[in-house]
Amino acid sequence: MDEPAVDPSWSVLLDDPLFAVIAKSGNLPCHAGGRYRANTLEAILLAAGWGEVHFVSRLDRETSGAVVVAKTADAAARLGRDMAARRFDKRYLCLVEGDWREPPAPDGWFDAFGWIRPASDALVKKYRIFEKASDIGAWRRDASAQTAWTRFRPLRQGDGRTLLECIPMTGRTAQIRATLHALGYPVAGDKLYGPDRSLYAKLCEDALTDEDRARLAFPRQALHAWKVAFPHPLTRGRVEVAAPPPPFLDPGA
């Protein structure tokens, strides 16, 4: 069966003997999975002559922006330990539906803290549910629930949408998207955590209609991995890289 078409656009933001930071498009899987085998960033890099490809960070197919890729297994292990120890600072740009009204802390950020867990009755297995800390009740004793903490700061509002800067303080699957959906601000263009998650099943079946696309307003989820900072795996100096956002997610636009 033919694989779905992708946007194979990518560029190197920073090239180091041990790793690289790459900017990928908003329609490109990082690695093989589901219906994608050859049309992935990993396959593209290998075809371009990379001897090894070890993803230290990963993005959903529809999320654009910065991906950290190690060039050796040892570098991948070192960077992986730093990520597990929360020495990575990752910042995202996200356009959400609705006017942001969450009360900020004195530093201007709103902290969403709670628990994230799989939804047993989900339409698709990957779906996650976020429960705010004040609402978790029995979920705190559920072994499948993990703590989740995300910081949000509005950058601009207009036309019924808000552009947010997001910092995931924990690294849970679909953390930003699930949290925003639970707060009432679904990511624009999101087929799984948007207004109707049945759109994701239709996407997988190539059955989205023009009406469905009009409801989504964007061809992909409006989420971009904007900035990443972390210790160099060898020198321990601070590495900081920014991936230019697309125009509709540009804070300066």
VENRARA-V573596 format. One line per field, one symbol per residue. ss: DSSP state (a for helix, b for strand, c for the rest). phi: phi as a letter, one per 20 degrees, with the letter a starting at -180 (. if undefined). psi: psi as a letter, one per 20 degrees, with the letter a starting at -180 (. if undefined). A space follows every 10 residues. Layout:
BEGIN
ss->???
phi->???
psi->???
END
This chain:
BEGIN
ss->cccccccccb bbbbbcccbb bbbbccccbc ccbccbcccb aaaaaaaccc cccbbccccc cccbbbbbbb ccaaaaaaaa aaaaccccbb bbbbbbbccc cccccccccb bbbbbbbbcc cccccccbbb bbaaacaaaa accccbbbbb bbbbbbbbcc bbbbbbbbcc ccccaaaaaa aaacccbccc cccccccaaa aaaaccccca aaaaaacccc ccbbbbbbbb bccccccbbb bbccccaaac ccc
phi->.ffffcdefb beebccgdbb ddedfebbff bfrmedceec fgfffffeof fcccfecccg geeeofcece ecffffffff ffffemeedd ccdbedfoef cffefgendd dddrccbfef dffcfffcdd dfgfdflfff eefeecfbcc dcbfdacrlm ccedeccffd ddglgfffff fffncffgme eddefbffff ffffeldfef ffffffmcfb feccfecbca fffdemffdc ccdgefgfde fef
psi->pqqqqrojpq qohppqhhrq pqprrkmoqg rqqcjpfhmq hghggghijp hqooogqqqq gjprbppppq iqhghggghh hhghjkjpop pqpppqprpp jppqrhjiqp popbqpqqoh kqhqhipqpp pqhijhcihh jphipqqppp pqpphqqqkj qppqppoohr mqpkggghgh ghijmqppjp igkbhoiihg hhghjljprh gghhhhhqir pmppogqpqr ppighjqppp qpopqqhijo hi.
END
